[in-house]
Amino acid sequence: MEPQGIVKAFRKVKRSPAVPTANSAEPVKRAKAGGEIKGSWLSGVTAYIIPAGIGKARMEIFQKQISQNGGSVWPALSPGVTHVILDDGVECERALRLLKVWPVPVGVQLVRSSWLSLCISEKRAVSTADYCLSVPSRPQPPGPEPGPSPLQNTQSQPSTSCDQQPLTHQPPETPAPGASQGHTGSTQFSEGENESDGEEGRVLDSDLEALISGQSRSDPHSHAPTSSPTLSPTLSSGWVCAQSSDSKKLNHNQQLTDKLAMLGNAYTQQGDRWRALGYSKAINALKSHPKLVTSYQEACGIPGIGKRMAEKIQEILESGHLRQLDFISQSVAVLETFSNIWGAGSKTAQMWYQQGFRTLDDIQEKASLTKQQRIGLKHYHDFRERMPRAEAAEIEQQVREAALGVNEGLLAMACGSFRRGKPTCGDVDVLVTHPDGRSHCGVFSKILSALRASGFLTDDLLWQDSGKQQKYLGVCRLPGQRHRRLDIIVVPHSELACALLYFTGSAHFNRSMRALAKTKQMSLSEHSLNRDVLRSGATKISRGLPLSTPTERDVFQCLGLPYREPHERDW
C-alpha cells in the first residue's frame, strides 16, 4: 500500500544499508519497453541516491521519475555516475562518510534532493548551481571520528568538587525504560523506537549539549572551553539543571514554538526521532530566549538553532504560517492515537496504519495485540485523562498503607509530576525504601499481594528486577475513579537520592544532569553517581567508582550545581 499523509510528506530517516561495490553495481531502475519513457529532460543524468534521510517512498518516486525521463539510477557510486543525490539535511562531511570515497571522482556533482524535486515539478533539467555541495579541498578523512584511547587519562584525578569517599559497592546501571535517558512518566517497553542510520541514530555530544544547555561546542558565544572536557561549577550555570524552571514561565516566542511543536510532533509520530530532537532543541532554545525573536539573523544567533530552522522561523514571522504543516494529513492524528496506546509506539502505530487501521475499534477488532497493548487499549481513555493532584495523593497513600502493613519502618513517596508540584498527573510513581538499608529486601511481592487483595490493583503490565531495584508497572483504581497507571519501585536506601532524582524528573532536567556529568568524567543513573568514568566515543570503557550521595543535595553538590527543589525541575 502506498504511504499516505505524514508517511509520504515527511522524510523518514532509516538505517543506511551497506554501500554496494562499484563492481557489482547495475542500474536499479530502467524504463521498461513499450512507451514507459515520458520525457528526455534527464537524459544526461546518471544518479546514485544516498538513501539516508530520504525514505523508501521518496526513493521510489525519485528512481521512477529519473528512469521515466531519460536518466538512470545506480545503486552505488560507480564509473559513469554524474550526480549523487542526497537529502537536504545531510551535510557534506556526512555525505563523504556515507560514500566512503575520497576524492570525489571528477565530473560527479553532490546535489541536494530539492534540485531533483524541482526538476520533477517543472519537468525540465534545472541548473544545479544553487543545489550543489561545495566539497572542501582538505576534508576530514571519511569515517567515524576516533574517540579517545581507552588508555588515556587512566591517572586522571576525579573531576568533581565532591569530597565524599567512593563506596566499595558497584551497582548495575539500568537504562531508562522506554527511553535512552530520563523518566518521563508512563514507561513503554514494547519496542525499540525507530532505529535511524548509524550516525543519526545516536545524539552527538555537541547536539546534546546544545539541547541541554543552550550552548554547543561550535557556538562562538559559548563560555565553555572546547579544549577541556571538564566544566567548573561556575561554567555549569548555563545548563538547564543549574536553573530554576520558574524562570521559564514566560514564553516570548509562543507563536513560533507552537508551530514548530506541531511539525516536531509530526516527525515524532513518523518515528523520526532525530528530526524530532532537532525541533525539541529549537523549541527549548526559543522558550528560554529572553525576548521576542523578530528576524532570521536573530534566530541564527540563538545557540541550538541552525540555518534551516531559522528559515522556518523567518517563514512564520513573515506569514504567520509554516507551509510544511499543510502536508500534515489526518494520518498524523491517527498515528498519534495509536502510539498513545500503552505498549505501542511509533513503529507499531505506522504498521497498524499501513495495514489499513484507522480507529481504535479497528485495532480492537483486527490487530494482533500483546497483553500490555490489550490492557492499554481497554483503559485508553482513562490513561489519557490526567488525574487531579488529590487523586494522586490518595493513590500514594494506598501504597504507603500497604507498605506499612508489611513493615512499619518502610518509607513510600510519590515522585514524578506529583513531586514537582503539578496540579494534575498522568500517572503515579511511588518509591519504597527502608532507612536501615536491609529491610526493603523481600517486601516487593508482599506489597503487591496486599494491594491486589484489596482490589486496588486491577491489571499487571510488567515487572523489572535490575539487581538492587525492583519495579512494578500496573494499573490501579480508587473507588468511583478511573483506572490509573501506577509504578512501584523498591530501592535500597543507599540509592534513594539518585532514584528520587531520576523518577522525579523532568526528563529534560534529567538529561541535562546526565550530560553535565559526562563532561566531568562522571556518570549519573537512577542507581548512583560515579566518578572516574572512562569512555571511548559513545562507549563506556569503565563505569568508575560510585560516590556516597545520601541526599539529593549531595548529588547536586558533586556536580557543582546549586540545589533545585523538585518544583524547580519542571523543564
N, C-alpha and C positions, 0 to 999 in steps of 0.2 A: 504494500500500500504506500502511495506517495506521501511523504511527510507533509503536514499542513501546519498553518499558523506559526507558532513560535519555533517549531522544529525546522520549518523551511526558511523563516525570515531571519533567524539568527544563526550566526556561525557557531558551530559546536566544536570545541577543542577535543581532539581524540588522540589516543596514543599513536605516535608516529611509527609506522611499520618500518621494518628494516629496508634500507635503501638497496634496490636491486643493483646488480653489477651491470656495467655498460655492455659487457659481452653477451649477456643473456637478454638484454632489453629488446623488446619489439613493441610496435605501436599498440596501445591498449584500446584505441578506438579508431576504426576506419569506416568511412562511409560505405554503406552496402550498395551493391549494384542495383539498378532499377530505379534511378531517379531520387536516391536518398540525398545527394548533394543539392543544397538550396542556393548556394552562392559561392563566390570565389574570392571574397574580400579578405580572407585569412589565408590565402594560398601560400604566402611567404612565411607562415608561422609553423614551426615545429616546436612544440611546447613540452616541457616537463613541469608538472604541477606538484609543488610541495604540499602534501596533504594537511600538515599541521595547521589547525585553526580554521580550515575551510569546511570540513564536514562532508559526509557522504553524499547528501542531496546536492549541494552546490558543486561538488566534484563531478558528479554525473552530468549535471547541466553543462558545466564548462567543457567536459570531454565531448559531449554530444554536439554542442554548438561549434566548437573548433572543427570537428570532423565534418559536420554538415556544410561548413562554409569554406572548405578548401584546405584547411590545415590538418595537422596530425598531432597526436599526443603520444609521448613515450613515457614508460614507467620509471625511467632513470635518466640521469644526466649523461647522455650518450653523444658520440660524434654526430653532428648534424643538427642537434638541438639549438634553436635560435633564441628561445625565450624560456626563462624559468619564472613561472607564475607563483607568487606567494601571497599569503593572506596579508591584509593591510596592517595587522597587528604584529607581524613578525619583523623584527629589526634585522639589519644587515649581519651583525655578528652571529645571531642565532641561525640565520639562513645559511651562513657558511658552515656552521657546525652540523646542520642537517644535511647539507650537500656532501660534507666530508671531502672537500676538494679545495685545493689552493695551488696555483692561482685559478681564478675562474677562466675557463677557456676563452680565447679570443673570439669575438663575434657573438658571445652569449650575453643577453641582457637579463638582469634580475628586475622583474616588473611586478608592480602591485596588482592584486586581483581586481581592484577597482578599474584598472585600464581595460581588462577583458570585459568586465560588466558594461562599461561604457561602449565598447566596440559592439557588443551584442545588442545593446539598447539602440544604438544609432545605425546598426547594420553596415558598418564601414570600419576600416582599419584606422583607428585614431592614433595620432602621434604618441609615442611612448615618452616623450621628453619630460613631461611632468610626473611620470609614474615610475621612472627608473630609480633603483637604489644606487647610490654612489658608493662603490666598493673602495675602502681605504687602501692606500698603496702598501701599508705595512700593518695589517690587522693582527689581532691576537691569533695565535695558531688555533685552527678549528679543533673542537673537542672540549670536554668539560674542564672547568678551571680546577687546577690542582689545589687540594686543601693542604693545611699544614701537616707536616710529618708527624705521625703518632709519637715519634721520639722527641719532638720539640717540647720545650717548656716542662720537661719532666722534673726540673728542680725549681720550678717557679713557686713563689710564695702565694698563699691564698689571697685573692683579690677581693677581700671583704673587710669591712670595718668592724665586724662582729668579733668579740673576744671569747665567745663560747668555745669550749673544747669539743672536738668531734666525738661522737658516740662510737662505740665498737660495733653496734648492730647496723647492717646494711639492708634496708628494706627493699623489696622488689618494687620496681616502678611500673605503674599501670597507666596506660594511655587513657585519656578521657573517652568514656564510652560514646561511640557515635560521632566523635569529632576528634581532631588531632590535638586540640588543646582547649582547656576550659570546660566548665559545666554550664549548660545552657537550659536546664530545666528538664523537660521530658527527654529521655535518652533513647535514641533509636539504634538498635543493634542489628537491624535487618540486613544491611548491605553496605559494602564499601562504595560510597557515592562517587560516581564519575571519576574514573582514573584518567587524567589527562596524559598527554605525552610526557616523556621522561623529564623534560626540563620544567615545563609549566605545571606539572602535577605537584610540585613542591613549591613552597613560598621561599624565595631567596631572602637572605638575611637583610639586604638593603630594602627590599619591598616591605618586609615585616617591620623594620624599624620605622619606615615612613608611615605605615598603618598604625603602629602602636604609639609612636612618639611625635608624629608630625615632622620628623626630621629624617631624611635619607642621607646615606653616606655621600651621595653626589650633590647634595644640596649645599650651595655656597653659603647659605645663611645658617647652616648648622654649626653649633659651637663645639660639637664633639670632635675630638682629634681622630683623623682617619688612621693614624699610624698605630694607635693603641687600642687593644680590644677591651680595655677597662675604662669605665666611666666613674669618675669620682662622685661622691654624694651631691656636690653642688651641680655637676653636669647632668645629674639624673632628673633635675627639676622639670625638664621639658617633657618628660614621659607622662602618659596618661595616669599611671599608677602613682605618680607623685602629686597629682592634682585632685582636688575635690570635685566630684561630679556636680556639686551645687553650682560651680562656676559655669556650667554648660546649660543652664536652664533656658537662656535666651538664644534662639537660633535666628541670626540676622539674615540668613540666606535660605529660608524655608521654601520659597518658590523654586529655587534651584534644587535643593535636596529632595523635595517631593517628586519632581520629575525624574531625577536620576535614580531615586529609590524604586520607581515603577520599572525602569529599564533594568536595574540591578536585580529586582525580583524576577523579572522575566528570564534573565540568564540563570538565576538560581533554579528555577523550575526546569530550565533546559538541561540542568546538570553541569553547566559550565562554571565551575567554582572559581576558576582563575579570573575570568572577567567579572564575576560577581564580587570577588575580593577587591578588584580594582575599583569598582563602584563603591564598595563599602569604605575603602580607603579615602576616596574623594569626598564622600558624604560626611565622614567624620572630620575631615580637614575643613570642609565648609562650615560645619556646625561649630567648630572650635574657632573659626575666624572671628575676630572681634568686631568686624563691621560688614556692611553690605558690599558684596563684590559687584563692581559695575563695568568691568571691561575684561577683554581677553587677556591683556597684558597683566592685569592684577591677578587673574586666576592662575596664569602661568607662574607667578611668583609665590604661590602658596605651596609649601612642601607637601608632597603626596599627590599633586595634580599635574599630570603631563599635558603635552600639547594637544593630543586628541581629545582628552577630557575637557580641556579649556575651550576647544572648538564647540563642543556640545553646550558648555556653559554660555558661550557667546551666542549660540543659536537661541537658547532660552531667553537670554537677556534682550535680544533683538526682536523676537517674535512671540515670546511667551509660550512657546511650544517646542517640542522635540520631535522631529519628523519620524525618527525611528519608532516612536510609540504608535504611529499609525499602522505599523506592520504587526502589532501585537493583536492577535485574534482571540476568539473565545477559548482557544486551546490553552491559553495561559491560565485562565480561571479553572479550567478542568484539571490541568496538571497540578495546580496548587491544591485543589480539593483532594485529589488522590494522594499527593505527598503528605497531606496532613493526617492521613490515616496512620495511627500509631503502628510502627513496624514496617512501614513503607517509606520509600524515599524517592528521589527524582528518577532514578533508573527504573524502579518498579512502576512509577507513575507514567513514564514515557512508554514502557512496554504495554501497559493497560490501554493507553491512548491509541497506540499503533494497532492493538487488537480490536479497536472499534468501540471500546467502552467510553461512555460519556457521562454517566451519572453514578452515584453511589448504589443505586438499585442495580445497575449493570454489574458492578463489582460484586454485589451480594449474590446475584443470580448466576453469573457466568465465570467469574475469575476464580483461579485456584489460589487459595489463601493459606498462609501459615496460621498456627494457633494464635500468635500475637496479633496478626492482622485481623483475624476474626473478632478478637476482643476489641481491638481498636475501632473496627467498623461498627460493632454493636454499641459502643459508647461514644461514637464520633462526636455527636452534638454536645454531649456532656463535657467531653475533654476540651472542646473548642471554646466553651464558655468559661471565662475566668471567674474564680470564686472570690467573694469578699474576704477581707482580711480576717474578720471574726470567724468565718468558717475554717480558714486555715489554722487559726489558733486552737480551735476545738479539735481539729484532726491531730495537731501536735499533742494536745492534752491526752487524747485517747492512746496514743503511742506511749506517752510518758507513764500513764497509769499502768499499762500492760508491762512496761519495763520494771516499774517499781514493784509490781506483783511478783516478778521473777527474782529481783534482787533490789532491796530498798536503797542500796547505795548507787545505783545506776543513774547516770545523767542523760537526759534526752532533750535535744534542742532543734528547732526548725531552722533551716538555712534558706538559701535561695532568695527570691524576691521578698519573701516574708521578712527575713532578717534585714534586708536592705530598706525596709520600711515602706514598701509599695502598698497602695490601698487595695490592690487586687493581686491574685496569684494564679498562675497557670497550673501549678502542681505544688506538692509539698515534699521537701527533702528533710528527713529527720536523722540527725546523728545521735548515736548511742555510744556511751563510753563509761568507764569506771575510773575514779581517781587513783585507785591503787595499782593500776596498770596490769592487773591479773584477772580480776573478777568479771571482765567483759567476755572472757572465753566461755563458750558453751551456752550463751544466753540467746543467740540469734534465733535458733529454731524454737526455743521456748516462747519468745516474744511473739513470733509469727503464729504459733499454735494458739496462744491466748487470744490474739486478735481475730483469728478465724473462728474460734469457739464462740466469740461474742457476736459474730455476724458482721463485724466491721470490715474485714477483708472479703471482697466478692470475687476477684479474679487474680490469678497469679500470672505474671508476664515472664520475668526472668530472675535468676539468681546469679550472683557472681561471688567467687571466693578468690581473692588475689593475695593469698598469704595471710597477712595480719588483718586485712579488712574484708568484711562480708557485706554484700549489697543485695537488697531485695527490691525488685521493681514490680509493682502491682497496682490494684485498683481497690479503693475503699469507698464507703458510703456512710454518711451520718443519717440518722432517721429523718425522713422528709426532705432530704437534699439529693443533689445529683451525684452520679458516680465521679470520683476524682482520682487523679493519678497520685500515687504515693511511692516514694523511695525511702527505704530504711537502711541506714549504713551503720554497721557496728565497727568501731575503730579502737585501737589501743590508745591509751591516754597520751603516750609519747608522740603520737601522730595527730593529736587533736587539732593543734594550731594550724598545721598545713591543710588538714581536711576541712576545717572551718573556712579557711580562705578559699579553697577550691570550690566547695559546694555553696558558698555564699555568692560568689561571682562579683560583678557580672562577667560574662565570657570575655568581653573586650578588656576589662580591667585585669582579668587573669592572664590573658595573652600578653599584656603589657608587662606584668611582673615576670613572667617566664622569659620573655625576650630580654628584659633588662638583666635577669640572672645570667643569661648566656653571655652577655658582654663582659661579665665579671668572672668568667670561667666557673660558673656555678650552674646548678640545675634545680628547678623548683617543681615539685609534683604534689599530689594530694597526700603523699606519704612523708616527704622530708624536703629540706633544703640542703643540697650537697655542695661542697666546695671542691676545688682542685679537679674539676671535670675536664677530661681531655677529649677533644673532638677532632675528627679529620673531615672537613667539609660538613656535611649533614649527619655524619656517622659519629656516634658516641663511642670512643675507644675505652674510656674509663669512667665509671659512674662517680668516682671521687668518694669523699667521706661526708656522711650526714652530720650536720651541726645540731646542737641542742637548741631547740626552739620551743620552750614550754608554752609560750603565748604568741598570739598573732603579732603583738608589738615586737617580739624578738625577731620575727621574720622580716618585718619592715626595717628594723634596725640593721640587721645583717646585710640588707640590700642597700643601705644608705638612704632610706626613704623616710619621710615623715609619716607617722601613723595616720591612717584614714579609717574613720568609723565606718561600719557597714553601710550606712545611708549615703556615705560619700563615695561609694564604689559603683554607683549605678550608671555606668557609662554605656 
